[in-house]
Amino acid sequence: MIVYFVTLQLDKIVAAYRIATQYPALISARILECSKASVNVHSVWVQRVLERQAKTRFRQTVFSDYKTYSLTSPPTDITNELISAHSKSTKYFCVVREIESGKDIKQYLEVWADCSLVKNYDLSALDVHGKIYADGEFGTLEWSPDETKIVYIAEKKVPKSEPFYKQKPKASADKDGVDNSDTVPGKEYDWSQDWGEQLVGKITPVLVVCDIKTDTIDVLSNIPSNINPATATWTPDGKGVVAIGYTITPRKLGLIYCTNRPSHVFSLTLSGQYNVLSSNSEQLSVKTPRFNLNGTKLVWLERLAGGPHHSCFKLMSCNWSTKEITTVVDFDTKILQVNDEQLPFYGLYNQGIPNRSWLNDDKTIVLSTPQGGSIHTFAIDTESKDIHYLPITKPFHECVSVLDVCNDVLVCYKSSLNKPGQLFAIKILSTFEAYDFTNISINEISPSHCLPNSDNFVVEHGYTLYNKPTTIFYGPKNNDCPLIIWPHGGPHASSLDSFMAQAAFFIQIGFAVLFINYRGSTGLGKDYVESLLGNIGDADVKDVYNAVQSNPMWSNRKLLLYGGSHGGFLVTQLSGQYPSEFKAVCALNPVTDLITMFGTTDIPEWDITEGGYNYSEVDSLANSKDVLLKLADCSPCKNVHKVQAPTLLLLGEKDLRVPASQGLAYYHLLKKHGVTARVLMYNDCHPLSTVAADMDSSINTALWFRKYTSDD
């Protein structure tokens, strides 16, 4: 009978996971054609395929008359496409495709036009450079204004190496006609630093231009050796590019999730003239330069380098003719007047700007940014510096992100914790040559999906801490089911009211979830972000605990802890500092010992900065007694002897951000003190986002929580 009951429960849990993870998620969208009467939108989506233990990507195109929409092409699998781009006129479409060839994976650059493949470059055979980058940090693929060239970023070609002694056939070079002059002996074991977590093997990026008229592929020269280029775009005249340059001395620090790396905006002509456009100070960090429609302005995001891994950005504008730079949006919090209500604007925290983001007046840019647990979309006048909230959804509810702008029409993606994402076409209306941002037309252009019994669940935003929108409760209505306390990672990130399959899964099987944007979270002001520095393990822990205790409807339930990375740091801190409060803990790749973390992570400065010190002044912990003691005091392992709650540790053996050794060391300490503990080790990196790892870890977590909250 017991076996039957357990099997029945497991079947229900697996079924709930399949339901929660069935919805596709958007990768990109672009308007192909647009008029006052209709819009044609091309979009790319990703979806889990549990039967294959893989993710599939597909492309589809829809037509909308702003009333209804219809598919103009069926969904097409594009899983082997790395990156793609339309030319300005949409006459040309280019794709970087990866094809398995024996034991190798070859890359091809394809050019399509007139419904056929017109060019196909075998990049492996041409051997001009290494693999093309398609990641979110460096990845670039863009047509020149005259549609004759394509710029992208790839790994620099390195000379082949071989052992000092290697027996060869006599006169093999003469016989085979092979030139081995570029082969260097004794270099095959040289170590080179890459860009860390999820950017493994990306060591020396170079800017590359493919000319489809002459069929030539050239690496652009004259970028300083201590600069790595990223995120390039063509200059208006097509005679060069503008890009981000990351400073790589004295060392590279992990880049993904980090917007604080020293960098600048530069221009580089095709003939090799290199100029720095932003301030050349190593104290700055910049992101995504973008030109307006007529090429008179260049904007980018800018903040101070160093400090917290993510924080508030300025929006900068450069007059392309005079190169004069002005600040459009500063760090300070503002109050916006929205109809008859006042709305706080906490600054810009978006980590990029869409390729096309300008309205037709060519001075107004549309951006989306986290704001207090939501993502809001704003129209920003780069001349008057006025900021206008776009009322696509209620403030501090749901998330709306703009993906493309064309002819005063936006394509936006909207979702909430209780509703999977959906695409919308939004018309910005104007009267008497001025935009009316309070009067917008919102039209769905993709299917509306609903979770089963979604009307039985509620999403509630609360001004729980510091009179700011800092908590999001998601769970069944009028129900005292077990509550999962889920602090986000970072710590300089934020929990958002956007669809998360894992949260939906937990809700479907009888749990509620509470998200808390504790001190250090983004989207609530620059000062709020920086207030955590020097106080981790104390201020953030107290904020999470006090938020739970502030509401008896939360604190009187059976409480569970769930979090990853810095969220894992927090849940292990909470179980040690408040040992009798929680029934069970699940920590994904948690930081548990800041001292050992310093020497093993790809972001060693994180420990020092969060501890309240300056990384540039710390060479080693052996020479920094005060820092050493501070890191020890901040670490969850300090209180491991107090832990009572059974603890499940989910670890990635490829994690370079928080190495698995952190979780394993904590596991051994738990076992030493008699605490029930279990480790699941996955062949994955920091986010545990592969289909196999996500499914196994999610279902095991559900079973762990069920086991320790069940009355049976």
N, C-alpha and C positions, 0 to 999 in steps of 0.2 A: 504493500500500500504506500509506504514511504517512497519507494523508488518510482512508482507511478506518479505520485504527487510532484516529486522533483522534476521528472521528465516533462510533465505537463507545464510546470512553471518555466522550465528552460525553453520549451517550444514557444510559449507566449513571449518570452523575452527576445528570442531570436526573431520572431515575427514582427515585434515592435521595432527592432533594429532595422529590419528590411524596409519597413514603412518609412521610418525617419530618414533613411539614407537614399531613398529612391529618387529624390528631386535633383534635377540638374542645377549647377551653379554657373553663373555667368563669368566668362573670362574677359570678353571685350565686345564692343558694339560700335558700328560706324554707319553713319547716314550715307547712302550711296546717291540718292536723288531726293530733292526736297523742294516743295512749292507750298503756296498757301492752301492748296487743295489736297495734297497728299505727300506721303513720305515713304521712302524705301530704305529699310534698315537691314544690314548684314550683321549677324552676331555669332559669337563662338562660345560654346558651353562645354562644361566638363561634367561627367556623371560616373558614379561608381558602378561597376559591373561585378557584383559579388560572386557570380558563377565563375568568372575568370580571375577573380582576385586582382583586378586591375581597374584603371580609370580609362574611360574613352572620351575623346574630344570630338565634337561635331559642330558643323557650320550650318546655318540656315538663314534664309532671307525672307522678310515679310514686307507686305505692302499694306499701308493704312491710309484711309481717307479721313482720319481723325474721328471716325465714328466706329468703324469696325476694322478688323485687320484680317489678312489671309496669307498663308504661306505661298510664296512664289517659287520656292524650290524645296524639296524634301530635305530633312536633316542628312548631312553627308559626313561620314567618319573621316576625320583629319588627324588621327592620333599620331601619325608619323610626320606631321608638320611641326617644325620647331617655332617658326615665327613667319609672319606674312605682312604684306603692306600693299595698299592701293596707291596708284599715282593720283595726282591732284584731280585730273579729269576723269579718273576711273577707267581710262583706256587700257592701262597696264595693271597687272597684278603680279607681285613676285612672292615666292615662297621658298623658304629654306626647309628642305626635306631630308630626313635621315632614313637610310635604307640599310638593312643588314646584308652584308656581302661576305659569306663565310664566317670567319671569326671576327671580321672587322665591321664597323659601322661607318658607312660613307655618307657624306653630306653633298647635296646638290642644291644649287641655286637655280630656280626655275622662273622664267618670265612667261606670263600668259597674256594673250591679247586676241581679240576677234574670235573668242570661243575656242582657242587652241593654244597649245604649247609652242612658243616661238623661239625660246632660248632655253638651253639646259646646260649649266656649267658643272662639271664634275670637279668639285673643289678638292677632293682627295687626290685626284690625278694631277690637277694643275699645281698643287703643292706650293702655293704662294704663302699660305699661313696655316695655322692649326684650326681647331674646331671653332665654329661661329658661336658667339654667346647669345643665348635667348632668355637669360634670367631677368628678373625685375630690377636688378641693380645696374648692370652694364648694357643689357640687350638693346640693340638698335637695328632697325631696318627701315630706311626711308628713301623715297624717290626725290631726285633733284627737281627744282621748279620746272626745268625744260623736259623732264621725263626721259632723259637719256642716261642717267647715272643712278646708282644705288649705293648708299653708304651703310656700312654695318661694322660691327666690332667683333674681332676674332682673336684667338690666341696667337701670339707671335711664333713664327717658325723657329725652331731651335736646331742647331746642327746635330746630326746623328752621331752617336758615340759607340765605341766598341772596346773590348778589353785591350790591354797593352799588347798582349800576344793572342793572336787568333790565326790559326792555320788557314791559308787560302789557296785556291788553285793557282798555278803559275800563270802569270800574265792574264789574270782574269779580267782586268780592266780593258786590256787591248782586245781580248777575245770577245767579250760581251758588249763592248762599247759603253761601259758604265763608268761614269766619273765618280770616284770615291773621294775626291779632294776635299769635300766638305765634311767628311767623317773625322771626328776628333777622338783619339784614344784616351782612355782613362777618365772620361767625364760621365760615364753612364750612372754613377751613383751619387752625383752631385745633388744636393738637396736644395730646392727652391721653395720659398714661402708662397702659398696661395692666399686667397681671401677668406679662408676659413669655412665655417659652418654653411653647408648647402652651396658653397662656391668652390668646392674641392677641384683642384686641377686648373683653376683660373689664376694664372700667375702673372703673365705679361700681356694685357690686352693691347691691341693695335687698331687704329682706324683704317678701314679698307674701302676703296671705291671701285665698283664694277661699272665699266662703260659699255653699255649694250650696243652702241654704234660701232665701236672698234673691237669689241670682245676682249678688252684688256681688264685685268684685275691688278690694282696697285695698292701697296701699303703707303699711307701718307707719312711723310718724314718730318723731322724737326720738332717732335714732341720731346721735351727734356726727359732724360733717363730716369729721373726721380718722380715722374708723373705718369699715372695710369688713366687713360681716357675712359669716359662713360657717357651714356645718354646723349648722343650726338643728334644735331638737326642741321639742315642746310641753311646757309645764309640766303637772304632774299634774292641775290643776284646769281646764286648757284655756283659761285667761284670758290666756295670754301664751306666750312662747317663751324658750328659752335657746339661746344661740348663741356662736360664737367671734367676737371682734372684732379684726381686724388693724389695727395702727397704720400709717398710710400716710405719715407725716411722718418725716424730711424728704423721702423718696422711697420708691417701691415698689421692692423688689428681687424678682427672679424667685422664684416661689413653689413651682413643681413640683419635687419631690425635696428640698425644703428644709423642715426642721422647726424652724428656728431664728429665725423671724420674730417680732418683738415682737407679742404678742397677749394677750387676756384672755378669760375667760368672763363673759358678761353675761346678764341677764334683761331682757325688754322686754314689758310688758303691752300688750294690744290698745289700751288707752287712751293708751299712749305713755310709761309710766313706765320709765325706763332705770336699771338698777343693775348695778354691777360685782360679780361674785361671787368671782372669784379675786383674788389680790393685784393691785392696780392698778399694780404696778411695771412699767416698760418693760423690765425685765431678764428677763421671763419670756416663754415661748412655750408655748401650750397647744393641745391637739387633742381633738376628738370628745367633748363632754359627753354622758353617758348616764344616765338615771334607772333605778333598780331597779324591780321589778314594781309595788310599792305606792306608789311615788313618795316614799319617805322619804329616799332617798339620791341624790345626784348625784355621779357620778365623772367624771374626765377625766384625760388624760395631760398632764404638765407637765415642762418642762426650762428651763434658762437660755436666754435669747435670745442671739443672736450666737454666736461660736465656730464649731465645725464645722457643716456643713450638716445633718448628722444625727448623733444621739448617743443616749445612754441617757435614758429617761423615768422620772419618778416617776409612780405611780398615786395620785391624790388623791381624797379622799372628802369631800363636803359634806353635813352634816345639813341637810335641806331646811327643817326647822322652825326651827332655831337659827342656821343658816348657819355653824356651826362647821366648820372645815376640818382634816382630819387627813391625814397621809401613810400610805398603806397599803403601798406598795412603794417603797423608796428606791433610790438609785443603786448601793449597795454589792453586791458579789458575795456570794452565799450558797452554802452546801452543803446540799443536800436529801438526806434519807434516803429512798431508793426501795428497798423491800424490804430486802435485806441489803447494798445498795450505796449509795455516796455519789455524788451527781450535782451538778456545779457549776451554779448558776443565775447567769447573767451579767448579769441585768437585763432591762428591757423596751425593745425596739426597734421594736415594732409601731407603725405610723403611724396607727392608728385602732382603734376598738372597734366590734364589730358592733352593729347597732341593737338586737338582742335577745341578751343574753349572760349572763343571770342564771339560776341554778338556783332551784328552788322554795322553798328556805329564805330566799331574798331577801337573803342576805348574801354568797353565794358567786358570784363572777363568773368566767367562763371566757374566757381570752385565749390567743392564739397569738402567738409572738414568735420572731424569729431567734435561734438559739443555736449558735454554732460551726459554721457550714456547713449547718445544718438549721433547720427551724421546728418548735419544740416547742409543745405545748398544755398549759396549766396551769389549775388551779382555785384561785382566790385568795379566801380568807376575808377580807372587808373589815373584820371586827371583831377576830378573833384575829390577823390578818395572816399566817396560815399559808399557805404555797404548796405545792401538790400537783401533781406531775408526772403527767400522764395517759398511761399506757403504751400508746398507740395504735400506736406503732412503737418500734423499738429506739433508745435515745438516740444522738444525733449520727449518725443515718442517716435518709434520706428527709425529706420535709416534710409536716406535717399542719397545716392551718389550719381553725379553727372559723369557720363562716359564720352560723349561727343556733342559738339555744337555745330550747326550748319544753318545758315539763313534764318536765324532767330528761332530755331527749333532745337530742343535739347532731347537727347536720349538719356534716360535715367533708369537706375535699377533701385527698386524699393523692396525692402523686406522687414520683417520683425521676428522676434523670437517665436511667435505663434503662427507665422505665415511665411512660407517659402518665397524666394525672390521672384520678382516679376519686372519685365521691361515696360517702360512708358515713354511715349512721345509727348513732349510738353512744348506748347507754343507760347512764346513771350509776346504779348500783345502790346501795341504802341498806339498812342493818340497824340496828334499834333507834334510829331517828330520826337516824342519822349516815350520811354517805356513805362508801362503800368505794371509794376512788379506785384501788385496785389490782385491782378486780374490775369490769371494764366489758364490755359486750356490743357487738361490732363487726360491722356488717352492711352489705354493699355494696348500693347503690341506683342504680348506673349501670353500664354495661358495662365490663368489664376489657379494656383494650387492651394488646397487646404488640408491641414492635418486632420486625421479622424477625431471627431468630437471636439474640435477646436473651440466651439462655443462654451465648453465646460471649463476652459482654462482662462486665466487672466494674466496680463502683464501690467505691473504697477511700478511706476517710477516714483521714487521718494526723495525728498530733501532731508535726508537722514543726518548727514554730517555737515557741519559748518554752513548751514543754510544754502547748500548747493545740491544739485540733482546727482546724488551719489549712490543710490541703491536701485536695483531692478529686481523685483520679485516676479517669478514666473512659476505658476502652478495651478492646481485645481482650485475652483471656487469653493469656499465654505468647507474646507477640508483641512484636517490637522495631520496630514501625511508627513513622513520624515522629510526633513529639509536639508538639502545639500548646500553647504556654504562653499562658494566657488570664487575665490579671489583670482584675478587675472595675473599673468606673468609680466615680465618687464624689468623692474616694476613700472617703468615709464611708458605704459600703454593704457588701454581702457577697456572695460566691459561695455558692450554695445547691445542695443535692442535690435539686433539683426539675426537672421535665421542661422541657427547652429544645429546641425543634425544631432549632435551628441546631447545637447540640452533637450531637444524635442524627444529623443529616445528616453531619457530619464523621466520626463513628464508622462510619456505614454505608459510607463510601467509602474506609476504610482508614487513618484517622488515630486517634490517641489524644489526649486533652485533659487538661491539668493546670490546676486552679483553685487559686489561692493567696489566702488571707485575710491579707494583709500588715498591718503596723502601720498603724492608721488605720481598719481594717475594723470594722464594727459586729457585735454579737452575741458579743463576747469581753471585755466590760467597758468601763466609761467611760474608765478610764485608758489602755486599749489604743487607743481611738479618738483621744484627745487627744495621745497620744505622737507622732503624726505632725506636728502643727502646728509649723511652723518647720523641718521636716526633709524636705519633699517633694523628690523628685529625688535623694534620698540613702537615707534609711531604707527607704522603700517599694521602691526599685529593688534595694537589697541584699537585702531580704527575699525578693523574687521570685527573684533569682539564686541566693541561698543555698539556697532551698527546692529548686530544680532540682538543684543540685550535691550536695545531701544524699543523693541516691539514685542510684547508678550505673545502675540500671535506667531512670532518666529521663535523666540527663546524657549517657549514651553513645549516645543516639539522634540522628537528624537533628532539630534543634530549629527550631520556627517560632514566630512571635510574632503574637498576635491580640488586639486590645482596642479599646474605644471610650471616648471622653471622657477621663476620667482614666486609664482602661485604655489608651487611645491615647497619652496622655502617657507612660505607663510603657513601652509597647513601643518607642516612639521613643527614650526614654532608654536602654533596654537595648541597642538596636541601635547606639547611639552610644558607650555606656560599655564594652560587651563586643562589639566589632564582628566578631570572628572566630567567635563562638559560634552564630550563627543563620543559617539558610539563606534565609529570606524573612520579610517583615513585612507585615501588613495592619492598618491603623489606621483606625478609624471616627471621624470628627469629632474628631481629636485636639487636645489643647492642646499647642502647640509653642513659643509665645512669650508668657510671662506679662505682659510689658510691654505689648504691643499688645492682649492679651486684656482688660486692665484697662479700656480705653476703649471696647470694642466689645461686651462681653457684657452680659446682663441681670443678672449676679451679680458686679459688680466687687469686692465685698467678699471673694469667694472667693480671689482672688489674694493679697490683703493678709493674710487670716486664715491661709491655708496657708503663707504666707511667714513667719509667726510674729509679725505685727504686729496692732495694733488699728485696724480700719477707721475708727472714729469719729475717729481722730487723724490720718488721712491725707486731705487734700483733693485733692491732685494729685501725681503722681509727680515733676513738675518741682520741687516744693518738698521732696521726700523722697529725698535722695540715697542714704541707706542702704537704703531700701526698693527703690529702682530697681536698685541693684547686686545685692540679694538676689534679686529676681525674674529678673534676667538670669542669675544663677548657677544658678537652679533650672530654667531652660528647656531643653528638648531641643535647640533650635537651637544651643545652645552647643557641642554635640559633633557637629553634622551633618557636619563635615569628616572624621570618623572612620568614618562609616557605610559598610558594604560590602554589606549585604543588600539585594536588590531589594525595593522598598517600594511597596505598593498603598495608595492613599488613597481612602477612601469618604466623600464629603462631602454634606451636605444644604444646599441653597441657601437654605432657610427656617430654618436653625438659628439661634436667638437665644442659645442657651446657649454654644456654642463655634462662633462664626461660621466659615463656610467659608474666610474669609481666613487663618485659622490654618493649615489644611492646604495651601492654595495657596502661601503664603509658604514653608512647609517644602518643598514640591515644587520650587519654583524653586531653593532652596538645594541640594537633592539633585542636581538636574540640573547646577547649576554645578560640583559636585564629581564629576561623572561617574558618579553612582549611577543604576542602572536604576530608573525610577519611573513610575507611572501614576496618573492621577486619574480617578475616576468621580464625576460630579456628579448628584445626584438632586433632584427636585422634592419635597423632604421636609424634616422638621425633625430635631431632635437624635437620636432613636432609630432613624431610618431604618426605620420599622415598617410603612409601607404595603406591600401585597402586591407591587407592582411593584418597589419598592426592595429589599425583603428578598430576593426571588427572584434578582434580577440581582446584587446584592452578594454573596449567599451562594455562588452558582455561580461567579461570577468569582473569589471568594476561593479556592474549591476548585481551580479551574484554575490559579491563581497558585501555590498551594502544591504542586500536583502537578508543575507545570513545574520548580520549583526544588528538588524532592526526588527527581525521577525519575532513575534511572541511565541511561535511554535518551537 
